[in-house]
């Protein structure tokens, strides 16, 4: 199996076709991932056709492309699979799908849809600069019809608001807080979604960390690159990864940890950057990267988390995102919220099926909602006081299906501390 993006073998179409069929044959014999996602169901339905009769060698290129296109990179199959490295069969289905998409993009070119969805930083800057206009356009029926026809974002997909003041602007203008504590210090990889759309999540991160005596820095950063990776552009992903590593690594060398309020971005820093860049600097950054709730629970395990909460949060329906489950760090967000008196947390381990850019696309909108329905139904039936998810895209899907806008776990913690969202510092 070739997953070295610098090797000629990685980009060889014939080698890729052989590897896809090898892996699909093993998956056919196992079928442990049946009903895990649309990609596997599509694969098994194609293998079960009478003319194929379970022989993966008989699958044609449209079959292989269909399975690839339906993979939205939730990563859960990797943890589910009994044949991942170091097993001699070396199955890494998510990265094989990334390779397949990258080769397909290099061969056929990238669609306008994927090129547009990859430009998160550019669109975010424009969106925040013209926030009132952009927010109006994102809800105008004619504008949404045009958006669907040109760049393929479904007209009914709820899109996030743009903030007139980005998190970065807020952080740069605030007075630096002197924090008293054990000398712990972190840098915040705040994510595009927080910066342009949900700055209150970033503010809550800063306030909660400083409440716990942690110094917070905020280096320059770009989009983590996942939207580029979704669109098959390895080169563009590496460019962003290189820039982020160059910015973050000097802070790590000075003893800072990296905390991230978005599970997709923390997954990229932890898992994909070392694979894509294969550098010691990328590995050093990965080793010091933590999900924000993972980091706060580490403070609790050391007896350093402030648990003097002033209010409870009631009944919480908590959707644990796929990209947190894929990190194998346990249920840190749940554990953190359960420290708050007067709070109960129901964990819903069901996929929101909007991972990355996939669920935004017009051609997958209906399927995305169908896959997410068990999650949405569980929330509706639970009648919670608060709905919570660490993932801003999962939150969009939950809002789409329930009309309830979820909070991030760190916002729940900030509210429990009595740290008002209206504060400037």
C-alpha positions as MATLAB code, in Angstrom:
seq = 'XXXXXXXXXXXXXXXXXXXXXXXXXXXXXXXXXXXXXXXXXXXXXXXXXXXXXXXXXXXXXXXXXXXXXXXXXXXXXXXXXXXXXXXXXXXXXXXXXXXXXXXXXXXXXXXXXXXXXXXXXXXXXXXXXXXXXXXXXXXXXXXXXXXXXXXXXXXXXXXXXXXXXXXXXXXXXXXXXXXXXXXXXXXXXXXXXXXXXXXXXXXXXXXXXXXXXXXXXXXXXXXXXXXXXXXXXXXXXXXXXXXXXXXXXXXXXXXXXXXXXXXXXXXXXXXXXXXXXXXXXXXXXXXXXXXXXXXXXXXXXXXXXXXXXXXXXXXXXXXXXXXXXXXXXXXXXXXXXXXXXXXXXXXXXXXXXXXXXXXXXXXXXXXXXXXXXXXXXXXXXXXXXXXXXXXXXXXXXXXXXXXXXXXXXXXXXXXXXXXXXXXXX';
ca = [
       0.000    0.000    0.000;
       1.463    3.355   -1.047;
       0.352    6.344    0.997;
       3.522    8.387    0.553;
       2.317   11.449   -1.334;
       5.862   12.117   -2.570;
       6.155    8.748   -4.328;
       5.312    8.157   -7.996;
       3.421    5.049   -6.945;
       0.929    7.132   -4.957;
      -0.125    8.953   -8.141;
      -0.126    5.919  -10.437;
      -3.687    5.233  -11.551;
      -3.154    1.560  -12.275;
      -1.531    0.966   -8.901;
      -4.393    2.813   -7.211;
      -7.000    0.712   -9.017;
      -5.256   -2.460   -7.897;
      -5.073   -1.252   -4.303;
      -8.744   -0.241   -4.252;
      -9.772   -3.675   -5.472;
      -7.444   -5.408   -2.980;
      -8.940   -3.478   -0.064;
     -12.510   -3.823   -1.325;
     -12.056   -7.587   -1.555;
     -10.950   -7.722    2.091;
     -13.857   -5.442    3.108;
     -16.251   -7.748    1.253;
     -15.077  -10.714    3.296;
     -15.364   -8.813    6.561;
     -18.363   -6.464    6.208;
     -17.838   -5.148    9.723;
     -18.451   -1.625    8.393;
     -21.852   -2.391    6.891;
     -24.190    0.530    7.629;
     -21.312    2.571    9.032;
     -21.571    5.113    6.207;
     -22.951    5.470    2.656;
     -19.576    4.593    1.142;
     -19.535    1.060    2.557;
     -23.189    0.432    1.785;
     -22.578    1.509   -1.797;
     -19.533   -0.772   -2.005;
     -21.372   -3.839   -0.733;
     -24.381   -3.200   -2.981;
     -22.066   -3.039   -5.995;
     -20.242   -6.202   -4.963;
     -23.575   -7.999   -4.509;
     -24.708   -7.299   -8.073;
     -25.251  -10.512  -10.007;
     -22.657   -9.649  -12.639;
     -20.036   -8.906   -9.951;
     -20.902  -11.790   -7.576;
     -18.533  -10.602   -4.857;
     -15.480  -10.388   -7.132;
     -13.858   -6.995   -6.523;
     -11.734   -7.458   -9.668;
     -14.920   -7.032  -11.729;
     -15.634   -3.567  -10.352;
     -15.183   -0.869  -12.984;
     -13.885    2.689  -12.669;
     -17.359    4.236  -12.119;
     -17.861    1.756   -9.246;
     -14.575    2.806   -7.654;
     -15.356    6.503   -8.155;
     -18.810    6.153   -6.560;
     -17.411    4.569   -3.400;
     -14.752    7.292   -3.206;
     -17.200   10.148   -3.714;
     -19.519    8.894   -0.965;
     -16.735    8.812    1.631;
     -17.000   11.947    3.788;
     -13.914   11.192    5.886;
     -15.544   10.615    9.271;
     -12.513    8.347   10.007;
     -14.578    5.937   12.103;
     -13.870    2.947    9.876;
     -10.177    3.116   10.778;
     -10.925    2.465   14.458;
     -13.541   -0.115   13.483;
     -11.237   -2.080   11.176;
      -9.334   -5.121   12.528;
      -6.771   -4.963    9.688;
      -5.138   -1.544   10.152;
      -1.321   -1.299   10.362;
       0.683   -3.056   11.702;
      -1.556   -5.901   10.440;
       0.011   -7.441    7.332;
      -2.986   -6.356    5.214;
      -2.340   -2.691    6.122;
      -5.857   -1.360    5.603;
      -6.236    2.408    5.968;
      -9.556    3.039    4.263;
      -9.837    6.807    4.956;
      -6.407    7.567    3.521;
      -7.002    5.237    0.593;
     -10.124    7.293   -0.168;
      -8.069   10.487    0.114;
      -5.535    9.021   -2.297;
      -8.286    8.000   -4.708;
      -9.799   11.479   -4.638;
      -6.400   13.122   -5.093;
      -5.521   10.957   -8.102;
      -8.961   11.580   -9.577;
      -8.517   15.348   -9.108;
      -5.063   15.323  -10.663;
      -6.354   13.339  -13.644;
      -9.638   15.157  -14.285;
      -9.064   18.545  -12.653;
     -10.863   19.979   -9.651;
     -14.509   20.952   -9.891;
     -15.619   24.551   -9.386;
     -17.564   23.291   -6.378;
     -14.457   21.897   -4.662;
     -12.331   24.907   -5.608;
     -14.894   27.228   -4.035;
     -15.400   25.170   -0.877;
     -11.647   24.959   -0.335;
     -11.199   28.743   -0.092;
     -12.307   28.978    3.528;
      -9.898   31.747    4.525;
     -10.703   33.952    1.519;
     -14.456   33.484    1.822;
     -14.287   33.985    5.591;
     -12.391   37.269    5.308;
     -14.842   38.583    2.719;
     -17.796   37.307    4.721;
     -16.700   39.086    7.884;
     -15.739   42.268    6.028;
     -19.232   42.471    4.538;
     -21.033   40.545    7.289;
     -24.522   42.126    7.111;
     -24.654   41.757    3.325;
     -23.244   38.212    3.303;
     -25.619   37.064    6.030;
     -28.548   38.499    4.075;
     -27.401   36.829    0.843;
     -27.013   33.487    2.623;
     -30.706   33.649    3.511;
     -32.095   35.217    0.366;
     -34.007   32.727   -1.807;
     -32.740   34.072   -5.133;
     -29.148   34.249   -3.888;
     -29.325   30.684   -2.574;
     -30.775   29.444   -5.874;
     -27.861   31.068   -7.728;
     -25.382   29.617   -5.233;
     -26.787   26.137   -5.809;
     -26.603   26.496   -9.591;
     -23.053   27.900   -9.647;
     -21.078   26.324   -6.791;
     -23.407   23.495   -5.795;
     -24.281   24.393   -2.190;
     -27.829   23.234   -1.570;
     -30.325   26.084   -1.380;
     -31.865   24.714    1.831;
     -28.617   24.093    3.719;
     -28.394   26.371    6.744;
     -25.161   28.336    6.526;
     -23.415   29.973    9.474;
     -23.537   33.699   10.125;
     -20.413   35.765    9.562;
     -19.210   37.869   12.488;
     -18.407   41.513   11.785;
     -15.595   41.262   14.345;
     -13.568   38.092   13.963;
     -12.163   36.240   16.935;
      -8.658   37.224   15.799;
      -9.593   40.916   15.794;
     -11.104   40.577   19.260;
      -8.046   38.795   20.630;
      -5.552   41.257   19.120;
      -7.233   44.340   20.540;
      -7.965   43.058   24.055;
      -5.686   43.912   26.941;
      -3.381   41.007   27.772;
      -4.546   39.391   30.976;
      -2.034   38.576   33.662;
      -2.913   35.130   34.920;
      -1.827   33.596   38.172;
      -1.300   29.861   38.145;
       1.161   27.043   37.796;
       2.879   28.589   34.800;
       0.932   26.621   32.216;
       0.779   28.216   28.786;
      -0.975   27.370   25.560;
      -1.524   28.714   22.094;
      -5.004   28.576   20.639;
      -5.468   27.133   17.159;
      -8.830   28.811   16.952;
     -10.119   27.330   13.612;
     -11.817   29.097   10.700;
     -15.294   28.387   12.010;
     -14.517   30.096   15.306;
     -12.656   32.988   13.715;
     -15.215   33.989   11.107;
     -18.499   32.491   12.304;
     -18.472   31.633   16.026;
     -16.061   34.018   17.780;
     -17.958   33.501   21.051;
     -16.536   29.966   21.180;
     -13.008   31.362   20.964;
     -13.759   33.969   23.607;
     -15.105   31.254   25.895;
     -11.903   29.247   25.373;
      -9.739   32.201   26.359;
     -11.849   33.105   29.394;
     -12.054   29.536   30.677;
      -8.327   28.936   30.218;
      -7.409   32.195   31.930;
      -9.869   31.444   34.742;
      -7.751   28.342   35.303;
      -4.457   30.211   35.391;
      -3.349   29.318   31.860;
      -1.554   31.890   29.720;
      -3.057   32.030   26.208;
      -1.173   32.982   23.056;
      -2.575   33.238   19.558;
      -0.057   32.851   16.698;
      -0.795   33.497   13.044;
      -2.555   30.572   11.372;
      -4.381   29.452    8.253;
      -7.237   27.040    7.647;
      -6.081   23.574    8.713;
      -6.462   22.419    5.097;
      -9.187   19.805    5.496;
     -11.433   21.474    2.857;
      -8.543   21.273    0.384;
      -8.026   17.635    1.295;
     -11.748   16.947    0.815;
     -11.420   18.370   -2.687;
      -8.437   16.218   -3.574;
      -5.796   18.954   -3.516;
      -2.808   17.493   -1.667;
      -0.560   20.366   -2.763;
      -2.837   23.089   -1.346;
      -3.279   21.114    1.890;
       0.483   20.799    2.321;
       0.928   24.525    1.708;
      -1.404   25.378    4.586;
       0.112   22.657    6.759;
       3.625   23.997    6.149;
       2.527   27.521    7.095;
       0.803   26.371   10.274;
       3.722   24.213   11.381;
       6.130   27.116   10.759;
       3.933   29.303   12.975;
       3.190   26.790   15.741;
       6.477   24.898   16.143;
       8.471   27.816   17.648;
       5.803   28.129   20.360;
       6.013   24.398   21.062;
       9.791   24.736   21.337;
       9.210   27.401   24.015;
       7.075   25.030   26.070;
       3.569   25.911   24.904;
       0.846   23.336   24.328;
      -1.615   23.765   21.455;
      -5.330   23.648   22.211;
      -8.007   23.419   19.541;
     -11.787   23.937   19.889;
     -12.582   22.084   16.643;
     -12.182   18.279   16.374;
     -11.530   18.254   12.623;
      -8.706   20.764   13.000;
      -7.167   18.977   15.989;
      -7.355   15.733   14.002;
      -5.519   17.402   11.118;
      -2.740   18.674   13.397;
      -2.445   15.387   15.285;
      -2.813   12.828   12.507;
      -2.717   14.266    8.990;
       0.131   16.788    9.247;
       2.725   14.176   10.290;
       1.543   11.934    7.430;
       1.502   14.678    4.791;
       4.717   16.457    5.798;
       6.676   13.597    7.392;
       8.834   16.088    9.298;
      10.116   16.226   12.846;
       8.554   19.652   13.298;
       5.126   18.333   12.303;
       5.531   15.414   14.702;
       6.548   17.801   17.510;
       3.447   19.927   16.916;
       1.224   16.837   16.803;
       2.593   15.593   20.139;
       1.630   18.860   21.842;
      -1.822   19.299   20.287;
      -4.931   18.791   22.422;
      -8.641   19.216   21.995;
      -9.703   22.035   24.335;
     -11.768   19.724   26.568;
      -9.016   17.105   26.527;
      -6.640   19.785   27.822;
      -9.042   21.019   30.510;
      -9.612   17.478   31.737;
      -5.848   17.032   31.991;
      -5.867   20.038   34.339;
      -8.599   18.345   36.350;
      -6.594   15.109   36.604;
      -3.725   17.173   38.010;
      -6.034   18.842   40.524;
      -5.651   22.220   38.821;
      -9.093   22.778   37.279;
     -11.255   25.357   39.024;
     -14.536   23.577   39.850;
     -16.193   26.497   41.638;
     -19.178   26.715   39.294;
     -21.933   29.228   39.989;
     -24.772   27.622   38.009;
     -25.857   24.290   36.580;
     -26.584   23.565   32.940;
     -29.571   21.233   33.311;
     -30.167   18.367   30.898;
     -27.682   18.286   28.025;
     -27.905   16.298   24.800;
     -24.270   15.975   23.729;
     -23.343   14.823   20.224;
     -19.771   13.570   20.234;
     -18.299   14.349   16.803;
     -16.782   11.619   14.643;
     -13.404   13.345   14.516;
     -13.211   13.293   18.316;
     -14.177    9.623   18.459;
     -11.505    8.926   15.839;
      -8.839   10.443   18.124;
      -9.396    7.750   20.785;
      -9.214   10.211   23.676;
     -12.387    9.100   25.434;
     -15.337   11.318   26.352;
     -13.500   14.361   27.664;
     -16.221   16.897   26.835;
     -18.858   14.793   28.576;
     -16.623   14.287   31.608;
     -15.908   18.012   31.775;
     -19.574   19.064   31.637;
     -20.517   16.441   34.240;
     -18.274   18.220   36.735;
     -20.860   21.021   36.806;
     -23.389   20.518   39.640;
     -27.004   20.355   38.478;
     -25.996   19.013   35.087;
     -26.740   15.703   33.398;
     -25.240   14.731   30.041;
     -26.694   12.248   27.584;
     -24.058   11.240   25.032;
     -25.330   10.621   21.507;
     -22.770    8.620   19.509;
     -24.360    9.196   16.127;
     -22.865   10.820   13.054;
     -24.055   14.221   11.823;
     -23.014   13.247    8.257;
     -21.830   16.692    7.239;
     -18.090   16.119    7.761;
     -15.908   18.652    5.971;
     -17.507   20.016    2.813;
     -19.442   16.852    1.876;
     -22.726   17.670    3.596;
     -22.787   21.187    2.143;
     -22.937   19.865   -1.414;
     -26.227   19.910   -3.288;
     -25.847   16.319   -4.525;
     -25.477   14.908   -0.992;
     -27.900   17.120    0.963;
     -30.777   14.633    1.159;
     -28.486   11.681    1.893;
     -26.709   13.717    4.569;
     -29.975   14.387    6.389;
     -31.034   10.749    6.018;
     -27.818    9.519    7.653;
     -28.127   12.152   10.392;
     -31.767   11.362   11.193;
     -31.007    8.948   14.105;
     -29.007   11.741   15.755;
     -31.704   14.326   15.133;
     -34.424   11.993   16.384;
     -32.515   11.247   19.579;
     -32.199   14.972   20.297;
     -35.867   15.672   19.597;
     -37.044   12.803   21.779;
     -34.663   13.718   24.608;
     -36.114   17.239   24.972;
     -32.869   18.616   26.468;
     -32.347   22.009   28.059;
     -29.188   22.424   25.983;
     -27.887   20.764   22.837;
     -24.097   20.584   22.630;
     -21.463   19.543   20.089;
     -17.748   20.284   19.751;
     -18.050   20.445   15.941;
     -19.386   23.589   14.257;
     -20.471   21.626   11.171;
     -22.290   19.003   13.244;
     -23.950   21.937   15.012;
     -25.178   23.197   11.632;
     -26.717   19.811   10.880;
     -28.377   19.686   14.295;
     -29.745   23.174   13.758;
     -30.943   22.096   10.311;
     -32.882   19.154   11.699;
     -34.097   20.441   15.071;
     -34.028   24.260   14.782;
     -31.987   24.291   18.001;
     -28.580   25.960   17.823;
     -26.056   23.909   19.817;
     -23.388   25.309   22.107;
     -19.771   24.202   22.288;
     -18.851   22.400   25.560;
     -16.467   25.185   26.518;
     -19.346   27.661   26.246;
     -21.285   25.526   28.719;
     -18.317   25.695   31.067;
     -18.036   29.475   30.655;
     -21.722   29.881   31.498;
     -21.329   27.627   34.542;
     -18.450   29.812   35.729;
     -20.622   32.907   35.238;
     -18.247   34.301   32.613;
     -20.575   36.554   30.614;
     -20.363   36.457   26.817;
     -20.642   40.208   26.689;
     -17.251   40.837   28.323;
     -14.425   42.258   26.222;
     -11.608   40.674   28.182;
];
